[in-house]
Amino acid sequence: MMRRVNKLMRLMLGLPFPTPLSSRLMLLTHTGRRTGRRYRQPVSYVRNGDVLLTPGGGRWTRNLRDGEPVTVRLRGSDLTARLELVRDPDEVDRLLRLMRDRNPRLASFVPFLERDAPIDRAKLETALGYGFCVVSSHLDGERLP
């Protein structure tokens, strides 16, 4: 099911102009660690200045490396960014709260995040132990559209 949804999302987010979906979703294009295969992953984001923050749960984050150059397709434009994978519990907690404040729907797809409640530290640390992180995309001198 998710393969079909992601395929449709890639088509919609890949258009050369902004769409209603692109206000909260972007395409992250990166290269596989072992295979060298190119991936185009639709992900949610929250803008924090010139940084795009994404909750990094799931297998797709296994291919990401700190400092790796990637392409993000944001509101119809391709931009170059460098990744920072944030795994420090205090910083992840802070960033998740910031993201939730700007996009309350985030709580519906981050299992340990509730809309109006503090983040359960035990659940957060368990998730971090299983590979959860916040993916911080720093733009390489480009302005956000």
N, CA, C and O atoms as a GROMACS GRO file, in nm:
protein
  580
    1MET      N    1   0.082  -0.120   0.000
    1MET     CA    2   0.000   0.000   0.000
    1MET      C    3   0.087   0.127   0.000
    1MET      O    4   0.065   0.218  -0.080
    2MET      N    5   0.188   0.132   0.091
    2MET     CA    6   0.272   0.250   0.100
    2MET      C    7   0.353   0.271  -0.028
    2MET      O    8   0.383   0.385  -0.064
    3ARG      N    9   0.389   0.163  -0.097
    3ARG     CA   10   0.461   0.178  -0.223
    3ARG      C   11   0.378   0.256  -0.324
    3ARG      O   12   0.430   0.343  -0.394
    4ARG      N   13   0.249   0.224  -0.331
    4ARG     CA   14   0.160   0.295  -0.424
    4ARG      C   15   0.144   0.441  -0.382
    4ARG      O   16   0.149   0.531  -0.466
    5VAL      N   17   0.126   0.463  -0.254
    5VAL     CA   18   0.110   0.600  -0.204
    5VAL      C   19   0.238   0.679  -0.231
    5VAL      O   20   0.231   0.793  -0.279
    6ASN      N   21   0.354   0.620  -0.201
    6ASN     CA   22   0.480   0.691  -0.223
    6ASN      C   23   0.503   0.720  -0.372
    6ASN      O   24   0.557   0.825  -0.407
    7LYS      N   25   0.463   0.628  -0.458
    7LYS     CA   26   0.478   0.650  -0.601
    7LYS      C   27   0.395   0.772  -0.645
    7LYS      O   28   0.443   0.856  -0.720
    8LEU      N   29   0.272   0.780  -0.598
    8LEU     CA   30   0.186   0.895  -0.628
    8LEU      C   31   0.245   1.023  -0.569
    8LEU      O   32   0.245   1.128  -0.634
    9MET      N   33   0.295   1.016  -0.446
    9MET     CA   34   0.355   1.133  -0.381
    9MET      C   35   0.478   1.181  -0.460
    9MET      O   36   0.497   1.301  -0.478
   10ARG      N   37   0.561   1.088  -0.505
   10ARG     CA   38   0.679   1.126  -0.584
   10ARG      C   39   0.638   1.200  -0.711
   10ARG      O   40   0.702   1.298  -0.750
   11LEU      N   41   0.532   1.153  -0.776
   11LEU     CA   42   0.483   1.220  -0.897
   11LEU      C   43   0.433   1.361  -0.865
   11LEU      O   44   0.468   1.456  -0.935
   12MET      N   45   0.352   1.374  -0.761
   12MET     CA   46   0.295   1.504  -0.725
   12MET      C   47   0.403   1.602  -0.677
   12MET      O   48   0.403   1.718  -0.716
   13LEU      N   49   0.494   1.554  -0.593
   13LEU     CA   50   0.597   1.642  -0.538
   13LEU      C   51   0.706   1.673  -0.640
   13LEU      O   52   0.780   1.770  -0.624
   14GLY      N   53   0.716   1.593  -0.744
   14GLY     CA   54   0.816   1.614  -0.848
   14GLY      C   55   0.775   1.716  -0.953
   14GLY      O   56   0.854   1.748  -1.042
   15LEU      N   57   0.653   1.767  -0.944
   15LEU     CA   58   0.607   1.866  -1.042
   15LEU      C   59   0.690   1.994  -1.032
   15LEU      O   60   0.740   2.026  -0.924
   16PRO      N   61   0.705   2.069  -1.142
   16PRO     CA   62   0.791   2.188  -1.142
   16PRO      C   63   0.724   2.313  -1.083
   16PRO      O   64   0.767   2.425  -1.110
   17PHE      N   65   0.620   2.294  -1.006
   17PHE     CA   66   0.551   2.407  -0.942
   17PHE      C   67   0.496   2.360  -0.807
   17PHE      O   68   0.478   2.240  -0.785
   18PRO      N   69   0.470   2.455  -0.716
   18PRO     CA   70   0.418   2.416  -0.584
   18PRO      C   71   0.278   2.355  -0.596
   18PRO      O   72   0.197   2.394  -0.680
   19THR      N   73   0.252   2.258  -0.509
   19THR     CA   74   0.120   2.197  -0.499
   19THR      C   75   0.076   2.208  -0.353
   19THR      O   76   0.160   2.237  -0.267
   20PRO      N   77  -0.051   2.185  -0.323
   20PRO     CA   78  -0.093   2.188  -0.182
   20PRO      C   79  -0.013   2.090  -0.094
   20PRO      O   80   0.010   2.117   0.024
   21LEU      N   81   0.027   1.977  -0.151
   21LEU     CA   82   0.105   1.879  -0.075
   21LEU      C   83   0.243   1.933  -0.036
   21LEU      O   84   0.297   1.898   0.069
   22SER      N   85   0.299   2.019  -0.122
   22SER     CA   86   0.436   2.063  -0.100
   22SER      C   87   0.452   2.163   0.014
   22SER      O   88   0.564   2.205   0.043
   23SER      N   89   0.343   2.202   0.077
   23SER     CA   90   0.357   2.290   0.194
   23SER      C   91   0.403   2.213   0.316
   23SER      O   92   0.453   2.273   0.412
   24ARG      N   93   0.386   2.079   0.316
   24ARG     CA   94   0.427   1.998   0.430
   24ARG      C   95   0.512   1.876   0.392
   24ARG      O   96   0.568   1.809   0.478
   25LEU      N   97   0.522   1.849   0.260
   25LEU     CA   98   0.598   1.733   0.213
   25LEU      C   99   0.702   1.777   0.110
   25LEU      O  100   0.681   1.873   0.036
   26MET      N  101   0.814   1.707   0.107
   26MET     CA  102   0.919   1.732   0.009
   26MET      C  103   0.975   1.598  -0.036
   26MET      O  104   0.950   1.495   0.027
   27LEU      N  105   1.050   1.601  -0.146
   27LEU     CA  106   1.121   1.481  -0.193
   27LEU      C  107   1.266   1.494  -0.152
   27LEU      O  108   1.330   1.597  -0.178
   28LEU      N  109   1.318   1.393  -0.090
   28LEU     CA  110   1.459   1.388  -0.052
   28LEU      C  111   1.526   1.285  -0.142
   28LEU      O  112   1.490   1.167  -0.139
   29THR      N  113   1.623   1.328  -0.222
   29THR     CA  114   1.693   1.238  -0.313
   29THR      C  115   1.832   1.211  -0.256
   29THR      O  116   1.910   1.303  -0.234
   30HIS      N  117   1.860   1.084  -0.232
   30HIS     CA  118   1.988   1.045  -0.174
   30HIS      C  119   2.034   0.914  -0.236
   30HIS      O  120   1.959   0.849  -0.309
   31THR      N  121   2.157   0.876  -0.208
   31THR     CA  122   2.219   0.757  -0.266
   31THR      C  123   2.233   0.649  -0.160
   31THR      O  124   2.272   0.677  -0.047
   32GLY      N  125   2.202   0.526  -0.197
   32GLY     CA  126   2.215   0.413  -0.106
   32GLY      C  127   2.360   0.391  -0.063
   32GLY      O  128   2.452   0.406  -0.143
   33ARG      N  129   2.378   0.356   0.063
   33ARG     CA  130   2.512   0.336   0.119
   33ARG      C  131   2.590   0.226   0.049
   33ARG      O  132   2.705   0.246   0.010
   34ARG      N  133   2.528   0.112   0.032
   34ARG     CA  134   2.600  -0.003  -0.024
   34ARG      C  135   2.580  -0.019  -0.174
   34ARG      O  136   2.674  -0.054  -0.246
   35THR      N  137   2.458   0.006  -0.221
   35THR     CA  138   2.428  -0.022  -0.361
   35THR      C  139   2.459   0.095  -0.455
   35THR      O  140   2.480   0.074  -0.574
   36GLY      N  141   2.463   0.216  -0.401
   36GLY     CA  142   2.482   0.333  -0.486
   36GLY      C  143   2.354   0.371  -0.561
   36GLY      O  144   2.354   0.462  -0.644
   37ARG      N  145   2.246   0.301  -0.529
   37ARG     CA  146   2.118   0.327  -0.593
   37ARG      C  147   2.062   0.462  -0.548
   37ARG      O  148   2.080   0.502  -0.433
   38ARG      N  149   1.997   0.531  -0.639
   38ARG     CA  150   1.937   0.661  -0.607
   38ARG      C  151   1.794   0.641  -0.557
   38ARG      O  152   1.715   0.568  -0.617
   39TYR      N  153   1.762   0.707  -0.447
   39TYR     CA  154   1.628   0.700  -0.387
   39TYR      C  155   1.565   0.838  -0.385
   39TYR      O  156   1.632   0.937  -0.359
   40ARG      N  157   1.435   0.844  -0.411
   40ARG     CA  158   1.357   0.967  -0.398
   40ARG      C  159   1.248   0.939  -0.296
   40ARG      O  160   1.149   0.873  -0.326
   41GLN      N  161   1.267   0.990  -0.176
   41GLN     CA  162   1.180   0.959  -0.064
   41GLN      C  163   1.090   1.077  -0.031
   41GLN      O  164   1.141   1.184   0.003
   42PRO      N  165   0.957   1.061  -0.039
   42PRO     CA  166   0.869   1.168   0.008
   42PRO      C  167   0.872   1.171   0.162
   42PRO      O  168   0.851   1.069   0.226
   43VAL      N  169   0.898   1.287   0.218
   43VAL     CA  170   0.905   1.302   0.364
   43VAL      C  171   0.836   1.431   0.406
   43VAL      O  172   0.829   1.527   0.329
   44SER      N  173   0.787   1.432   0.528
   44SER     CA  174   0.730   1.555   0.583
   44SER      C  175   0.845   1.644   0.628
   44SER      O  176   0.956   1.596   0.652
   45TYR      N  177   0.818   1.772   0.639
   45TYR     CA  178   0.921   1.863   0.687
   45TYR      C  179   0.855   1.979   0.760
   45TYR      O  180   0.738   2.011   0.740
   46VAL      N  181   0.934   2.041   0.845
   46VAL     CA  182   0.898   2.166   0.911
   46VAL      C  183   1.015   2.259   0.889
   46VAL      O  184   1.131   2.221   0.911
   47ARG      N  185   0.986   2.378   0.847
   47ARG     CA  186   1.092   2.477   0.823
   47ARG      C  187   1.128   2.546   0.954
   47ARG      O  188   1.040   2.588   1.030
   48ASN      N  189   1.259   2.557   0.979
   48ASN     CA  190   1.311   2.629   1.095
   48ASN      C  191   1.422   2.720   1.042
   48ASN      O  192   1.539   2.681   1.041
   49GLY      N  193   1.386   2.840   1.000
   49GLY     CA  194   1.483   2.928   0.935
   49GLY      C  195   1.521   2.869   0.800
   49GLY      O  196   1.434   2.840   0.718
   50ASP      N  197   1.651   2.850   0.777
   50ASP     CA  198   1.698   2.790   0.652
   50ASP      C  199   1.728   2.641   0.668
   50ASP      O  200   1.805   2.584   0.591
   51VAL      N  201   1.668   2.579   0.767
   51VAL     CA  202   1.686   2.436   0.792
   51VAL      C  203   1.550   2.369   0.781
   51VAL      O  204   1.449   2.422   0.828
   52LEU      N  205   1.549   2.251   0.718
   52LEU     CA  206   1.428   2.171   0.706
   52LEU      C  207   1.441   2.052   0.801
   52LEU      O  208   1.538   1.977   0.793
   53LEU      N  209   1.344   2.035   0.890
   53LEU     CA  210   1.347   1.928   0.990
   53LEU      C  211   1.247   1.819   0.952
   53LEU      O  212   1.133   1.848   0.917
   54THR      N  213   1.292   1.695   0.960
   54THR     CA  214   1.210   1.580   0.924
   54THR      C  215   1.220   1.474   1.033
   54THR      O  216   1.331   1.441   1.075
   55PRO      N  217   1.107   1.419   1.079
   55PRO     CA  218   1.117   1.306   1.172
   55PRO      C  219   1.169   1.185   1.097
   55PRO      O  220   1.115   1.148   0.992
   56GLY      N  221   1.275   1.123   1.149
   56GLY     CA  222   1.344   1.017   1.077
   56GLY      C  223   1.318   0.880   1.133
   56GLY      O  224   1.412   0.813   1.178
   57GLY      N  225   1.195   0.836   1.132
   57GLY     CA  226   1.166   0.699   1.169
   57GLY      C  227   1.156   0.615   1.043
   57GLY      O  228   1.125   0.669   0.937
   58GLY      N  229   1.181   0.489   1.052
   58GLY     CA  230   1.168   0.402   0.935
   58GLY      C  231   1.302   0.364   0.875
   58GLY      O  232   1.406   0.417   0.911
   59ARG      N  233   1.295   0.270   0.781
   59ARG     CA  234   1.417   0.216   0.720
   59ARG      C  235   1.489   0.314   0.630
   59ARG      O  236   1.610   0.301   0.611
   60TRP      N  237   1.420   0.410   0.574
   60TRP     CA  238   1.483   0.500   0.477
   60TRP      C  239   1.600   0.576   0.536
   60TRP      O  240   1.691   0.614   0.463
   61THR      N  241   1.600   0.599   0.667
   61THR     CA  242   1.709   0.677   0.728
   61THR      C  243   1.839   0.597   0.737
   61THR      O  244   1.945   0.655   0.760
   62ARG      N  245   1.833   0.466   0.719
   62ARG     CA  246   1.955   0.384   0.727
   62ARG      C  247   2.056   0.420   0.618
   62ARG      O  248   2.176   0.397   0.633
   63ASN      N  249   2.007   0.476   0.507
   63ASN     CA  250   2.096   0.513   0.397
   63ASN      C  251   2.156   0.652   0.413
   63ASN      O  252   2.239   0.692   0.332
   64LEU      N  253   2.115   0.725   0.514
   64LEU     CA  254   2.162   0.863   0.530
   64LEU      C  255   2.287   0.869   0.615
   64LEU      O  256   2.306   0.790   0.708
   65ARG      N  257   2.374   0.966   0.580
   65ARG     CA  258   2.498   0.987   0.655
   65ARG      C  259   2.512   1.135   0.686
   65ARG      O  260   2.477   1.220   0.604
   66ASP      N  261   2.566   1.166   0.804
   66ASP     CA  262   2.593   1.305   0.840
   66ASP      C  263   2.681   1.370   0.735
   66ASP      O  264   2.778   1.310   0.689
   67GLY      N  265   2.646   1.493   0.697
   67GLY     CA  266   2.726   1.569   0.601
   67GLY      C  267   2.703   1.532   0.456
   67GLY      O  268   2.758   1.597   0.366
   68GLU      N  269   2.624   1.430   0.432
   68GLU     CA  270   2.599   1.384   0.296
   68GLU      C  271   2.525   1.491   0.216
   68GLU      O  272   2.426   1.545   0.265
   69PRO      N  273   2.571   1.523   0.095
   69PRO     CA  274   2.495   1.615   0.011
   69PRO      C  275   2.374   1.542  -0.048
   69PRO      O  276   2.387   1.430  -0.097
   70VAL      N  277   2.261   1.605  -0.044
   70VAL     CA  278   2.138   1.549  -0.099
   70VAL      C  279   2.067   1.658  -0.178
   70VAL      O  280   2.100   1.777  -0.168
   71THR      N  281   1.969   1.616  -0.256
   71THR     CA  282   1.883   1.711  -0.325
   71THR      C  283   1.745   1.704  -0.261
   71THR      O  284   1.692   1.595  -0.240
   72VAL      N  285   1.689   1.818  -0.231
   72VAL     CA  286   1.551   1.822  -0.184
   72VAL      C  287   1.469   1.894  -0.290
   72VAL      O  288   1.508   1.999  -0.341
   73ARG      N  289   1.356   1.837  -0.320
   73ARG     CA  290   1.260   1.901  -0.412
   73ARG      C  291   1.156   1.964  -0.323
   73ARG      O  292   1.074   1.895  -0.261
   74LEU      N  293   1.159   2.096  -0.318
   74LEU     CA  294   1.075   2.171  -0.225
   74LEU      C  295   0.994   2.274  -0.303
   74LEU      O  296   1.048   2.364  -0.365
   75ARG      N  297   0.862   2.257  -0.298
   75ARG     CA  298   0.770   2.353  -0.363
   75ARG      C  299   0.807   2.376  -0.510
   75ARG      O  300   0.804   2.489  -0.559
   76GLY      N  301   0.842   2.266  -0.580
   76GLY     CA  302   0.871   2.272  -0.722
   76GLY      C  303   1.014   2.307  -0.759
   76GLY      O  304   1.045   2.315  -0.878
   77SER      N  305   1.102   2.327  -0.662
   77SER     CA  306   1.241   2.363  -0.688
   77SER      C  307   1.336   2.260  -0.629
   77SER      O  308   1.311   2.207  -0.521
   78ASP      N  309   1.444   2.233  -0.700
   78ASP     CA  310   1.549   2.144  -0.649
   78ASP      C  311   1.654   2.228  -0.577
   78ASP      O  312   1.704   2.326  -0.632
   79LEU      N  313   1.686   2.188  -0.455
   79LEU     CA  314   1.785   2.257  -0.373
   79LEU      C  315   1.886   2.156  -0.321
   79LEU      O  316   1.852   2.040  -0.299
   80THR      N  317   2.009   2.200  -0.301
   80THR     CA  318   2.112   2.114  -0.245
   80THR      C  319   2.120   2.138  -0.094
   80THR      O  320   2.117   2.253  -0.049
   81ALA      N  321   2.129   2.031  -0.019
   81ALA     CA  322   2.137   2.042   0.127
   81ALA      C  323   2.238   1.941   0.179
   81ALA      O  324   2.273   1.844   0.111
   82ARG      N  325   2.284   1.964   0.300
   82ARG     CA  326   2.370   1.869   0.372
   82ARG      C  327   2.292   1.821   0.494
   82ARG      O  328   2.226   1.899   0.562
   83LEU      N  329   2.303   1.693   0.519
   83LEU     CA  330   2.225   1.633   0.627
   83LEU      C  331   2.299   1.632   0.760
   83LEU      O  332   2.421   1.615   0.766
   84GLU      N  333   2.223   1.649   0.864
   84GLU     CA  334   2.270   1.625   1.001
   84GLU      C  335   2.167   1.533   1.064
   84GLU      O  336   2.048   1.565   1.067
   85LEU      N  337   2.212   1.420   1.115
   85LEU     CA  338   2.123   1.325   1.180
   85LEU      C  339   2.132   1.350   1.330
   85LEU      O  340   2.233   1.318   1.393
   86VAL      N  341   2.027   1.405   1.386
   86VAL     CA  342   2.026   1.443   1.527
   86VAL      C  343   1.975   1.326   1.609
   86VAL      O  344   1.863   1.279   1.589
   87ARG      N  345   2.059   1.279   1.702
   87ARG     CA  346   2.023   1.162   1.785
   87ARG      C  347   2.034   1.190   1.935
   87ARG      O  348   1.997   1.104   2.015
   88ASP      N  349   2.083   1.306   1.973
   88ASP     CA  350   2.093   1.341   2.114
   88ASP      C  351   1.951   1.355   2.172
   88ASP      O  352   1.872   1.433   2.119
   89PRO      N  353   1.918   1.281   2.278
   89PRO     CA  354   1.780   1.282   2.329
   89PRO      C  355   1.726   1.421   2.363
   89PRO      O  356   1.611   1.451   2.333
   90ASP      N  357   1.808   1.506   2.425
   90ASP     CA  358   1.760   1.639   2.460
   90ASP      C  359   1.731   1.723   2.336
   90ASP      O  360   1.631   1.794   2.331
   91GLU      N  361   1.819   1.715   2.237
   91GLU     CA  362   1.800   1.793   2.115
   91GLU      C  363   1.684   1.738   2.032
   91GLU      O  364   1.608   1.815   1.974
   92VAL      N  365   1.669   1.606   2.026
   92VAL     CA  366   1.556   1.546   1.954
   92VAL      C  367   1.426   1.589   2.021
   92VAL      O  368   1.330   1.624   1.953
   93ASP      N  369   1.422   1.585   2.153
   93ASP     CA  370   1.303   1.629   2.228
   93ASP      C  371   1.268   1.773   2.191
   93ASP      O  372   1.153   1.803   2.160
   94ARG      N  373   1.368   1.862   2.194
   94ARG     CA  374   1.345   2.003   2.162
   94ARG      C  375   1.295   2.021   2.020
   94ARG      O  376   1.200   2.095   1.996
   95LEU      N  377   1.359   1.954   1.925
   95LEU     CA  378   1.321   1.968   1.785
   95LEU      C  379   1.182   1.909   1.757
   95LEU      O  380   1.106   1.967   1.680
   96LEU      N  381   1.150   1.798   1.820
   96LEU     CA  382   1.017   1.739   1.801
   96LEU      C  383   0.908   1.831   1.854
   96LEU      O  384   0.802   1.845   1.793
   97ARG      N  385   0.933   1.895   1.969
   97ARG     CA  386   0.835   1.989   2.023
   97ARG      C  387   0.818   2.108   1.928
   97ARG      O  388   0.706   2.153   1.904
   98LEU      N  389   0.928   2.159   1.875
   98LEU     CA  390   0.922   2.269   1.778
   98LEU      C  391   0.843   2.227   1.655
   98LEU      O  392   0.757   2.301   1.606
   99MET      N  393   0.872   2.108   1.605
   99MET     CA  394   0.803   2.057   1.486
   99MET      C  395   0.654   2.036   1.514
   99MET      O  396   0.571   2.071   1.430
  100ARG      N  397   0.620   1.982   1.628
  100ARG     CA  398   0.480   1.958   1.664
  100ARG      C  399   0.405   2.090   1.676
  100ARG      O  400   0.289   2.099   1.636
  101ASP      N  401   0.471   2.193   1.733
  101ASP     CA  402   0.405   2.324   1.746
  101ASP      C  403   0.373   2.383   1.610
  101ASP      O  404   0.270   2.449   1.594
  102ARG      N  405   0.459   2.361   1.512
  102ARG     CA  406   0.438   2.417   1.378
  102ARG      C  407   0.351   2.329   1.290
  102ARG      O  408   0.289   2.377   1.195
  103ASN      N  409   0.346   2.200   1.321
  103ASN     CA  410   0.265   2.106   1.244
  103ASN      C  411   0.205   2.003   1.339
  103ASN      O  412   0.263   1.896   1.358
  104PRO      N  413   0.089   2.032   1.400
  104PRO     CA  414   0.028   1.940   1.496
  104PRO      C  415   0.000   1.800   1.440
  104PRO      O  416  -0.010   1.705   1.516
  105ARG      N  417  -0.014   1.788   1.307
  105ARG     CA  418  -0.039   1.655   1.247
  105ARG      C  419   0.079   1.561   1.265
  105ARG      O  420   0.064   1.440   1.251
  106LEU      N  421   0.194   1.615   1.297
  106LEU     CA  422   0.314   1.533   1.319
  106LEU      C  423   0.286   1.424   1.423
  106LEU      O  424   0.337   1.312   1.413
  107ALA      N  425   0.204   1.457   1.522
  107ALA     CA  426   0.172   1.361   1.628
  107ALA      C  427   0.099   1.238   1.574
  107ALA      O  428   0.100   1.133   1.638
  108SER      N  429   0.037   1.248   1.457
  108SER     CA  430  -0.036   1.133   1.404
  108SER      C  431   0.056   1.029   1.341
  108SER      O  432   0.012   0.915   1.322
  109PHE      N  433   0.182   1.062   1.308
  109PHE     CA  434   0.269   0.961   1.249
  109PHE      C  435   0.402   0.944   1.320
  109PHE      O  436   0.489   0.872   1.270
  110VAL      N  437   0.421   1.008   1.435
  110VAL     CA  438   0.535   0.978   1.522
  110VAL      C  439   0.474   0.911   1.644
  110VAL      O  440   0.411   0.978   1.726
  111PRO      N  441   0.491   0.779   1.660
  111PRO     CA  442   0.414   0.702   1.757
  111PRO      C  443   0.424   0.747   1.902
  111PRO      O  444   0.328   0.730   1.978
  112PHE      N  445   0.536   0.802   1.943
  112PHE     CA  446   0.551   0.839   2.084
  112PHE      C  447   0.524   0.988   2.109
  112PHE      O  448   0.548   1.038   2.218
  113LEU      N  449   0.474   1.057   2.009
  113LEU     CA  450   0.445   1.200   2.019
  113LEU      C  451   0.295   1.221   2.027
  113LEU      O  452   0.221   1.172   1.942
  114GLU      N  453   0.251   1.293   2.128
  114GLU     CA  454   0.109   1.324   2.142
  114GLU      C  455   0.088   1.471   2.119
  114GLU      O  456   0.176   1.553   2.146
  115ARG      N  457  -0.029   1.504   2.070
  115ARG     CA  458  -0.059   1.641   2.029
  115ARG      C  459  -0.042   1.744   2.141
  115ARG      O  460   0.020   1.848   2.120
  116ASP      N  461  -0.096   1.716   2.259
  116ASP     CA  462  -0.096   1.816   2.366
  116ASP      C  463  -0.029   1.767   2.494
  116ASP      O  464  -0.057   1.819   2.602
  117ALA      N  465   0.059   1.671   2.484
  117ALA     CA  466   0.122   1.615   2.604
  117ALA      C  467   0.273   1.625   2.592
  117ALA      O  468   0.327   1.632   2.482
  118PRO      N  469   0.342   1.624   2.705
  118PRO     CA  470   0.489   1.621   2.699
  118PRO      C  471   0.535   1.490   2.632
  118PRO      O  472   0.463   1.390   2.631
  119ILE      N  473   0.654   1.495   2.578
  119ILE     CA  474   0.710   1.375   2.514
  119ILE      C  475   0.753   1.278   2.622
  119ILE      O  476   0.824   1.315   2.715
  120ASP      N  477   0.711   1.154   2.609
  120ASP     CA  478   0.748   1.048   2.703
  120ASP      C  479   0.894   1.012   2.677
  120ASP      O  480   0.927   0.952   2.575
  121ARG      N  481   0.983   1.049   2.770
  121ARG     CA  482   1.127   1.029   2.751
  121ARG      C  483   1.165   0.882   2.735
  121ARG      O  484   1.254   0.849   2.657
  122ALA      N  485   1.098   0.795   2.807
  122ALA     CA  486   1.129   0.652   2.795
  122ALA      C  487   1.099   0.603   2.654
  122ALA      O  488   1.178   0.529   2.595
  123LYS      N  489   0.985   0.643   2.599
  123LYS     CA  490   0.949   0.604   2.463
  123LYS      C  491   1.042   0.667   2.361
  123LYS      O  492   1.081   0.604   2.262
  124LEU      N  493   1.079   0.793   2.384
  124LEU     CA  494   1.173   0.861   2.295
  124LEU      C  495   1.307   0.787   2.293
  124LEU      O  496   1.362   0.761   2.186
  125GLU      N  497   1.359   0.753   2.410
  125GLU     CA  498   1.488   0.685   2.416
  125GLU      C  499   1.482   0.545   2.355
  125GLU      O  500   1.579   0.499   2.295
  126THR      N  501   1.368   0.478   2.370
  126THR     CA  502   1.350   0.348   2.305
  126THR      C  503   1.354   0.366   2.153
  126THR      O  504   1.421   0.290   2.083
  127ALA      N  505   1.281   0.467   2.103
  127ALA     CA  506   1.280   0.493   1.959
  127ALA      C  507   1.420   0.527   1.908
  127ALA      O  508   1.460   0.480   1.801
  128LEU      N  509   1.494   0.608   1.983
  128LEU     CA  510   1.631   0.641   1.943
  128LEU      C  511   1.718   0.516   1.938
  128LEU      O  512   1.804   0.503   1.851
  129GLY      N  513   1.694   0.423   2.030
  129GLY     CA  514   1.768   0.297   2.030
  129GLY      C  515   1.740   0.213   1.907
  129GLY      O  516   1.824   0.132   1.865
  130TYR      N  517   1.622   0.231   1.848
  130TYR     CA  518   1.586   0.158   1.726
  130TYR      C  519   1.618   0.236   1.598
  130TYR      O  520   1.579   0.195   1.489
  131GLY      N  521   1.688   0.349   1.612
  131GLY     CA  522   1.732   0.422   1.494
  131GLY      C  523   1.659   0.550   1.463
  131GLY      O  524   1.692   0.617   1.365
  132PHE      N  525   1.559   0.587   1.544
  132PHE     CA  526   1.489   0.712   1.518
  132PHE      C  527   1.586   0.829   1.533
  132PHE      O  528   1.678   0.825   1.615
  133CYS      N  529   1.566   0.933   1.454
  133CYS     CA  530   1.645   1.055   1.463
  133CYS      C  531   1.564   1.169   1.403
  133CYS      O  532   1.457   1.146   1.346
  134VAL      N  533   1.613   1.289   1.415
  134VAL     CA  534   1.558   1.402   1.341
  134VAL      C  535   1.658   1.432   1.231
  134VAL      O  536   1.776   1.453   1.257
  135VAL      N  537   1.610   1.434   1.108
  135VAL     CA  538   1.695   1.464   0.993
  135VAL      C  539   1.686   1.614   0.970
  135VAL      O  540   1.580   1.668   0.939
  136SER      N  541   1.800   1.678   0.984
  136SER     CA  542   1.809   1.823   0.968
  136SER      C  543   1.880   1.850   0.836
  136SER      O  544   1.997   1.816   0.820
  137SER      N  545   1.808   1.912   0.742
  137SER     CA  546   1.863   1.940   0.609
  137SER      C  547   1.905   2.086   0.603
  137SER      O  548   1.820   2.176   0.605
  138HIS      N  549   2.035   2.110   0.597
  138HIS     CA  550   2.092   2.245   0.592
  138HIS      C  551   2.117   2.281   0.446
  138HIS      O  552   2.192   2.212   0.376
  139LEU      N  553   2.055   2.388   0.401
  139LEU     CA  554   2.070   2.428   0.261
  139LEU      C  555   2.209   2.484   0.238
  139LEU      O  556   2.263   2.558   0.321
  140ASP      N  557   2.267   2.450   0.124
  140ASP     CA  558   2.401   2.498   0.086
  140ASP      C  559   2.392   2.635   0.021
  140ASP      O  560   2.405   2.647  -0.101
  141GLY      N  561   2.369   2.738   0.100
  141GLY     CA  562   2.368   2.874   0.051
  141GLY      C  563   2.253   2.908  -0.041
  141GLY      O  564   2.257   3.010  -0.110
  142GLU      N  565   2.150   2.825  -0.044
  142GLU     CA  566   2.036   2.852  -0.130
  142GLU      C  567   1.920   2.903  -0.045
  142GLU      O  568   1.909   2.870   0.073
  143ARG      N  569   1.838   2.983  -0.105
  143ARG     CA  570   1.721   3.038  -0.035
  143ARG      C  571   1.602   2.946  -0.055
  143ARG      O  572   1.581   2.890  -0.163
  144LEU      N  573   1.525   2.932   0.050
  144LEU     CA  574   1.405   2.850   0.042
  144LEU      C  575   1.298   2.922  -0.040
  144LEU      O  576   1.280   3.043  -0.029
  145PRO      N  577   1.227   2.846  -0.123
  145PRO     CA  578   1.116   2.907  -0.200
  145PRO      C  579   0.998   2.938  -0.111
  145PRO      O  580   0.896   2.989  -0.159
   0.00000   0.00000   0.00000
